Amino acid sequence: MTKADIINEIANETGVAKKDVTVVVESFMATIKDSLLEKRECVYLRGFGSFIIKHRAAKTARNILKNTTMTIDAHDLPSFKPAKSFVEQMKNE
């Protein structure tokens, strides 16, 4: 499902104009990105899941083609962790 599909689905279910739904969906995504990137805060949506920041430590990797080693710097990654109730619903279906 794409963002356009989500917008169409919400517009059809609620009767709200697609233009208005697009603004809301874009604003929702921008708020989550802003919270993770700039404020460094995780986003918790009860019953759905959490958008969290995972920290990856620095590590040494190996390029087997050139037989060399390289260092990968420590970095943060965005991640989604589904809520327990959401996982249970998926298991039961």
LINVENZI-V979998 format. One line per field, one symbol per residue. phi: phi as a letter, one per 30 degrees, with the letter a starting at -180 (. if undefined). psi: psi as a letter, one per 30 degrees, with the letter a starting at -180 (. if undefined). A space follows every 10 residues. Layout:
phi->???
psi->???
This chain:
phi->.cdddddddd dddciddedd dddddddddd dddddddcdh cdccceiclb cbccccddbc cbcddchbcb ccddacbdbc bddedddddd ddc
psi->kleeeeeeee eeefgkkeee eeeeeeeeee eeeeeeeefh klkkjkfeak jlkkkklklk lkjfefhlll kklklkkklk jlleeeeeee ef.
